């Protein structure tokens, strides 16, 4: 092979590699946008319904189940008042800034007539 032929072969090979890399990059950007191979947080999140009393926590509101065995952190919500009894249905979240109990993201909040013990 002469120097000119070698240079042409290298240039052709580099063009092919560039096209392949470009195609893979474009597919890598399009696939997540269309949802291919994507697992949503909602599909992994566990849905629970908890009946309990709300109290003030260190950083967030806390929902303690009526049997006292489970504790959940709740986001700020104007429907929740400390000392009240509620039935909360929502999803358990993996991450939160709240540090007391599992974080429960409410989807449905029902105020109950049950009286909670004084805090």
C-alpha positions in Angstrom: 0.0 0.0 0.0 1.2 3.4 -0.8 1.0 6.3 1.5 -1.9 7.8 -0.4 -3.9 4.5 -0.3 -3.2 4.1 3.4 -4.4 7.6 4.1 -7.6 7.0 2.1 -8.2 3.7 4.0 -7.7 5.4 7.4 -10.0 8.3 6.4 -12.7 5.9 5.2 -12.5 3.9 8.4 -12.7 7.0 10.5 -15.8 8.2 8.6 -17.5 4.8 9.3 -16.6 5.0 13.0 -17.9 8.6 13.2 -21.2 7.6 11.6 -21.6 4.6 13.9 -20.8 6.8 17.0 -23.3 9.5 15.8 -26.1 6.9 15.3 -25.5 5.4 18.7 -25.5 8.9 20.3 -28.7 9.9 18.6 -30.4 6.6 19.6 -29.1 7.2 23.2 -30.8 10.5 23.3 -34.1 9.4 21.6 -34.6 6.2 23.5 -35.0 7.7 26.9 -37.3 10.4 25.5 -39.6 7.8 24.1 -39.4 5.7 27.3 -37.5 2.6 25.9 -35.8 0.8 28.7 -37.2 3.3 31.2 -38.5 2.2 34.6 -40.6 4.8 36.2 -40.4 5.6 39.9 -44.1 5.1 40.2 -43.9 1.5 38.9 -41.3 0.7 41.5 -42.9 2.6 44.4 -44.9 0.6 46.9 -48.4 1.9 47.6 -49.7 1.7 51.2 -52.6 2.9 53.2 -51.9 3.9 56.8 -54.3 5.0 59.5 -52.7 6.9 62.3 -51.9 10.2 64.1 -49.9 13.1 62.7 -47.4 14.9 64.9 -44.7 17.4 64.3 -41.3 15.9 63.5 -37.9 17.4 63.4 -38.1 18.4 59.7 -41.4 17.0 58.5 -44.8 15.9 59.7 -44.8 12.4 61.1 -47.6 9.8 60.7 -47.5 7.2 63.4 -49.8 4.2 62.8 -52.5 3.6 65.4 -50.8 0.5 66.6 -47.6 2.5 67.0 -45.5 0.1 65.0 -44.9 2.1 61.9 -43.7 5.7 61.4 -43.8 7.7 58.1 -42.5 11.1 57.2 -44.9 13.2 55.3 -44.4 16.3 53.1 -45.9 19.6 54.1 -49.6 19.6 53.3 -52.2 22.1 54.5 -54.7 19.3 54.9 -52.6 17.7 57.7 -52.7 19.1 61.3 -50.6 17.9 64.2 -52.7 15.9 66.6 -55.2 14.8 64.0 -56.1 11.3 62.9 -55.9 10.5 59.2 -56.1 7.7 56.7 -53.3 8.3 54.2 -52.9 6.4 51.0 -49.7 7.0 49.1 -46.4 5.7 47.8 -43.2 5.0 49.7 -40.4 7.0 48.3 -36.7 6.0 48.3 -35.3 9.4 49.0 -36.3 12.3 51.1 -34.8 15.1 53.2 -36.9 13.9 56.2 -35.0 11.6 58.5 -37.8 10.0 60.6 -39.4 6.9 59.2 -40.0 6.0 55.6 -41.2 8.9 53.4 -44.8 8.6 52.3 -46.0 10.7 49.4 -49.7 11.0 49.9 -52.2 10.6 47.0 -55.3 10.5 49.2 -55.8 12.0 52.7 -58.9 11.4 54.8 -59.4 13.1 58.1 -60.8 10.7 60.8 -62.9 11.3 63.9 -60.6 9.1 66.0 -58.9 11.0 68.8 -55.2 10.9 69.0 -53.4 10.8 72.3 -51.9 14.1 73.5 -48.4 14.7 72.3 
